[in-house]
Amino acid sequence: MTDEIPEIHSASGSGVPIRGNDIDTDQIIPARFMKVVTFDGLGEFAFFDQRYDENDDPKDHPMNEAHFQDASIMVVNANFGCGSSREHAPQALMRWGIDAIIGESFAEIFAGNCLALGIPTVTADHDTIVELQAWVDENPDGDIDVDVENETVTYGDETVDVTVDDAQRKALTEGVWDTTALMKSNADAVAEKARSLPYIDD
């Protein structure tokens, strides 16, 4: 582990349910909001077209509900984050306040982009997710504890088994999920390796 990258063994907080299969990255962050130079401020545009009409008036959407504004655990259905590989999607969710996502399944590239931000994407079966989403609706202030290391989610009086991809769990719990920071912290070793390669010029 490097000093710069925290180990992530768990995440906890209240939840927000986002229902629907095959929610793609264009729904998560519409393309017109991807022209920014930095990711700062992307959070306000998360799910924008699902949250607002053409006049920018709010629609009925969980992320517009006052009781979900402090949520940090998102509960989703199947194939979440499919479509284009835009890294802006998990960036927008993180900047809205999301620390972990529990779902039936995730698009592989989306899950990888989440991992690069230290956001666990853990999976459970359909019935477990539906029950958790219903519980979140009824308990918007209730805590959900995501245990990455032990692959469990606890809410109310329930503890359920979830699945965390082996490589993801290892990267999160050992603090090697941020590959950019990892390379920066090992800049000397990277430079030394580069010098040893015959096809790299100074």
Residue pairs with C-beta under 8 A, 6 or more apart in sequence:
1 7
1 174
1 175
1 176
2 175
2 176
2 181
2 182
2 185
2 186
3 185
4 178
4 181
4 184
4 185
5 175
5 176
5 177
5 178
5 181
5 182
5 185
6 118
6 175
7 172
7 173
7 174
7 175
8 118
8 120
8 148
8 172
8 173
8 175
8 177
9 147
9 148
9 149
9 172
9 173
10 145
10 146
10 147
10 148
10 149
11 72
11 73
11 99
11 100
11 120
11 145
11 146
11 148
12 72
12 73
12 143
12 144
12 145
12 146
13 70
13 71
13 72
13 73
13 99
13 143
13 144
14 68
14 70
14 71
14 72
14 73
14 136
14 140
14 141
14 142
14 143
14 144
15 71
15 73
15 74
15 75
15 132
15 136
15 140
15 142
15 144
15 155
16 62
16 63
16 68
16 71
16 73
16 74
16 75
16 98
16 136
17 62
17 74
17 75
17 76
17 132
17 133
17 136
17 137
18 47
18 62
18 63
18 74
18 75
18 76
18 77
18 80
19 76
19 77
19 133
20 76
20 77
21 77
21 78
21 79
21 104
22 78
22 79
22 82
23 76
23 77
23 79
23 80
23 81
23 82
24 81
24 82
24 83
24 84
25 81
25 82
25 83
25 84
25 85
25 86
25 88
25 89
25 107
25 110
26 83
26 84
27 47
27 49
27 50
28 46
28 47
28 81
28 89
28 92
28 93
29 42
29 45
29 46
29 47
29 48
29 86
29 88
29 89
29 91
29 92
30 45
30 48
30 49
31 86
33 42
33 45
33 48
33 88
33 92
34 86
34 88
36 42
39 88
39 91
39 92
39 95
40 95
41 95
42 88
42 91
42 92
42 95
43 92
43 93
43 94
43 95
43 96
43 97
44 96
45 92
46 63
46 92
46 93
46 95
46 96
47 61
47 63
50 59
50 61
51 58
51 59
51 61
51 63
51 64
52 58
52 59
53 59
58 64
62 68
63 96
65 140
67 140
67 141
68 140
70 97
71 97
71 98
71 140
72 97
72 98
72 99
72 100
73 98
73 99
73 100
73 101
73 102
73 144
73 146
74 93
74 98
74 100
74 101
74 102
75 101
75 102
75 103
75 129
75 132
75 133
75 136
75 144
76 101
76 102
76 103
76 104
76 129
77 103
77 104
77 126
77 129
78 103
78 104
78 105
78 126
79 104
79 105
79 106
79 107
80 101
80 103
80 104
80 105
80 106
80 107
80 110
81 89
81 90
81 106
81 107
81 109
81 110
81 111
81 113
81 114
82 107
82 110
83 107
85 109
85 110
85 113
87 113
87 116
89 110
89 113
90 110
90 113
90 114
90 116
90 117
90 119
91 117
93 101
93 119
94 117
94 119
98 119
99 119
100 119
100 120
100 121
100 122
100 146
101 114
101 119
101 120
101 121
101 122
102 122
102 123
102 124
102 129
102 132
102 144
102 146
102 153
102 162
103 121
103 122
103 123
103 124
103 129
104 123
104 124
104 125
104 126
104 129
105 123
106 114
106 121
106 123
110 121
111 121
111 165
111 168
114 120
114 121
115 121
115 168
115 171
115 172
115 177
116 177
116 178
116 179
116 180
118 172
118 177
118 178
120 146
120 148
120 164
120 168
120 172
121 165
121 168
122 146
122 148
122 151
122 153
122 162
122 163
122 164
123 162
123 163
123 164
124 132
124 153
124 160
124 161
124 162
124 163
128 160
128 162
132 144
132 153
132 155
132 160
135 142
135 155
135 156
135 158
136 142
136 144
136 155
139 155
139 156
142 155
142 156
143 155
144 153
144 154
144 155
145 153
145 154
145 155
146 153
146 162
147 153
147 154
148 164
148 169
148 172
148 173
149 169
149 173
151 161
151 162
151 163
151 164
151 169
152 159
152 160
152 161
152 162
153 159
153 160
153 162
154 160
164 172
168 177
170 176
171 177
176 182
183 190
194 200
195 202
